[in-house]
Amino acid sequence: MEHSYTIKGMTCNGCRAGVERDLKALPEVQDVVVSLEREEAVIRMDAPIAITSLQAGLKPKYTIKEKTEKQVVDSTTEVPLSKWAQLRPLFLIFGYITIASIAMHYKTWNTQEAMLDFMGLFYIVFSFFKFLDLRGFVTSFRMYDPLAHKLKVYGWIYPFIELGLGILFLLRLEIPVALVTTLVILGITTIGVTRSLLYKQEIQCACLGTALKLPMTEATFIENAIMIAMAVFMLFI
């Protein structure tokens, strides 16, 4: 017999694999298929299993609930979102930051001042989304960032680094230090992003934390490249 369940708490492909492994370890379970996108687990079992037994087999960060008949029907007819539809929040945020940066300087235009405000707003906004679920961000970030993968504490302090950089840019404090730091941290991340894209890994991008489930795509690479190009421009031109 097969039963469908809703799984909450998964933030990346590693989480999905872990949930599958833990559920398959239960003696009554024959097979499990877990979907990260639909937050769903389809379990084939020998006999009915109490939901408390399934929950006990999972780590505390995950919650499992049996789907109602209506939810099961809906999930079979659900049309997956296109890549661009999933990335819509990222484009909207980038657009708002760009408009705000231009609006603050359009009367007395200064390219470098507008770029500094863009970078400051970028870091402030992006760090905000990471702080919404700091633990989930660390898990997702370690999937592709080389330094966070080797040094877990780096993932924990990364949002604080972004917040600090945002404040420095907006207040025009220690700009050279902020620009060099930008080149270092985004350079490291871009190496990991490039590797993930080359190997076509299906993982969640942590640039906006886990509140918005964004896939790892070329847009993440472009986002980092824009910030790196701005930092290089202001440092050397």
JOBELWO-V568356 format. One record per backbone hydrogen bond with DSSP energy under -0.5 kcal/mol. NH is the residue of the N-H (numbers start at 0). CO is the residue of the C=O. E is the energy in kcal/mol with one decimal. If there is no record, write none. Layout:
BEGIN
nh->NH co->CO e->E
nh->NH co->CO e->E
END
This chain:
BEGIN
nh->2 co->42 e->-2.2
nh->4 co->40 e->-2.7
nh->5 co->64 e->-3.6
nh->6 co->38 e->-2.1
nh->7 co->5 e->-0.5
nh->7 co->62 e->-2.6
nh->15 co->11 e->-1.9
nh->16 co->12 e->-2.3
nh->17 co->13 e->-2.2
nh->18 co->14 e->-2.6
nh->19 co->15 e->-2.3
nh->20 co->16 e->-2.4
nh->21 co->17 e->-2.5
nh->22 co->18 e->-2.4
nh->23 co->19 e->-2.4
nh->24 co->20 e->-1.1
nh->25 co->22 e->-1.3
nh->28 co->25 e->-1.3
nh->29 co->43 e->-3.1
nh->30 co->43 e->-1.7
nh->32 co->41 e->-2.0
nh->34 co->39 e->-3.1
nh->35 co->33 e->-0.5
nh->38 co->34 e->-0.7
nh->39 co->34 e->-1.8
nh->40 co->4 e->-2.5
nh->41 co->32 e->-2.8
nh->42 co->2 e->-2.8
nh->42 co->40 e->-0.6
nh->43 co->30 e->-2.8
nh->44 co->0 e->-2.7
nh->44 co->42 e->-0.5
nh->45 co->27 e->-2.2
nh->52 co->49 e->-0.7
nh->53 co->49 e->-1.7
nh->54 co->50 e->-2.4
nh->55 co->51 e->-2.0
nh->56 co->52 e->-1.1
nh->57 co->54 e->-1.3
nh->61 co->58 e->-2.0
nh->62 co->7 e->-2.0
nh->64 co->5 e->-2.1
nh->66 co->3 e->-2.3
nh->71 co->67 e->-2.1
nh->72 co->68 e->-2.0
nh->73 co->69 e->-2.5
nh->74 co->70 e->-2.2
nh->75 co->71 e->-1.3
nh->76 co->72 e->-0.9
nh->76 co->73 e->-0.6
nh->77 co->73 e->-0.6
nh->79 co->77 e->-0.6
nh->85 co->81 e->-2.1
nh->86 co->82 e->-1.5
nh->87 co->84 e->-0.8
nh->89 co->86 e->-0.5
nh->90 co->86 e->-2.0
nh->91 co->87 e->-2.5
nh->92 co->88 e->-2.4
nh->93 co->89 e->-2.4
nh->94 co->90 e->-2.4
nh->95 co->91 e->-2.6
nh->96 co->92 e->-2.5
nh->97 co->93 e->-2.3
nh->98 co->94 e->-2.6
nh->99 co->95 e->-2.5
nh->100 co->96 e->-2.2
nh->101 co->97 e->-2.2
nh->102 co->98 e->-2.8
nh->103 co->99 e->-1.6
nh->104 co->101 e->-1.5
nh->105 co->101 e->-1.1
nh->108 co->105 e->-0.5
nh->113 co->109 e->-2.4
nh->114 co->110 e->-2.3
nh->115 co->111 e->-2.2
nh->116 co->112 e->-2.1
nh->117 co->113 e->-2.2
nh->118 co->114 e->-2.5
nh->119 co->115 e->-2.3
nh->120 co->116 e->-2.8
nh->121 co->117 e->-2.6
nh->122 co->118 e->-2.2
nh->123 co->119 e->-2.2
nh->124 co->120 e->-2.7
nh->125 co->121 e->-2.5
nh->126 co->122 e->-2.2
nh->127 co->123 e->-1.7
nh->128 co->124 e->-1.6
nh->129 co->125 e->-1.4
nh->130 co->126 e->-2.1
nh->131 co->127 e->-0.8
nh->132 co->128 e->-0.5
nh->132 co->129 e->-1.0
nh->133 co->130 e->-0.7
nh->136 co->132 e->-2.4
nh->137 co->133 e->-2.2
nh->138 co->134 e->-1.9
nh->139 co->135 e->-2.2
nh->140 co->136 e->-3.3
nh->141 co->137 e->-2.0
nh->142 co->139 e->-1.2
nh->143 co->140 e->-1.4
nh->144 co->140 e->-2.6
nh->145 co->143 e->-0.5
nh->145 co->187 e->-0.5
nh->148 co->144 e->-2.0
nh->149 co->145 e->-1.4
nh->150 co->146 e->-3.0
nh->151 co->149 e->-0.5
nh->153 co->150 e->-1.5
nh->154 co->150 e->-0.7
nh->154 co->151 e->-0.9
nh->155 co->151 e->-1.1
nh->156 co->152 e->-1.9
nh->157 co->153 e->-1.5
nh->158 co->154 e->-0.6
nh->160 co->156 e->-2.1
nh->161 co->157 e->-2.4
nh->162 co->158 e->-2.4
nh->163 co->159 e->-2.5
nh->164 co->160 e->-2.6
nh->165 co->161 e->-2.5
nh->166 co->162 e->-2.0
nh->167 co->163 e->-2.3
nh->168 co->164 e->-2.6
nh->169 co->165 e->-2.3
nh->170 co->166 e->-2.3
nh->171 co->167 e->-0.7
nh->171 co->168 e->-0.5
nh->172 co->167 e->-2.6
nh->177 co->173 e->-2.2
nh->178 co->174 e->-2.7
nh->179 co->175 e->-2.4
nh->180 co->176 e->-2.4
nh->181 co->177 e->-2.0
nh->182 co->178 e->-2.1
nh->183 co->179 e->-2.1
nh->184 co->180 e->-2.8
nh->185 co->181 e->-2.2
nh->186 co->182 e->-1.2
nh->187 co->183 e->-2.2
nh->188 co->184 e->-2.0
nh->189 co->185 e->-2.4
nh->190 co->186 e->-1.5
nh->191 co->187 e->-1.5
nh->192 co->188 e->-2.6
nh->193 co->189 e->-2.8
nh->194 co->190 e->-2.1
nh->195 co->191 e->-2.3
nh->196 co->192 e->-2.4
nh->197 co->193 e->-2.4
nh->198 co->194 e->-2.2
nh->199 co->196 e->-0.8
nh->200 co->195 e->-2.5
nh->202 co->200 e->-1.3
nh->204 co->213 e->-3.2
nh->208 co->205 e->-2.0
nh->211 co->207 e->-0.8
nh->212 co->210 e->-0.6
nh->213 co->204 e->-0.6
nh->213 co->211 e->-1.5
nh->215 co->202 e->-2.0
nh->216 co->214 e->-0.7
nh->219 co->216 e->-1.1
nh->220 co->216 e->-0.9
nh->221 co->217 e->-2.5
nh->222 co->218 e->-2.5
nh->223 co->219 e->-2.1
nh->224 co->220 e->-2.5
nh->225 co->221 e->-2.4
nh->226 co->222 e->-1.5
nh->227 co->223 e->-2.5
nh->228 co->224 e->-2.6
nh->229 co->225 e->-2.2
nh->230 co->226 e->-2.1
nh->231 co->227 e->-2.5
nh->232 co->228 e->-2.5
nh->233 co->229 e->-2.3
nh->234 co->230 e->-1.5
nh->235 co->231 e->-2.4
nh->236 co->232 e->-1.8
END
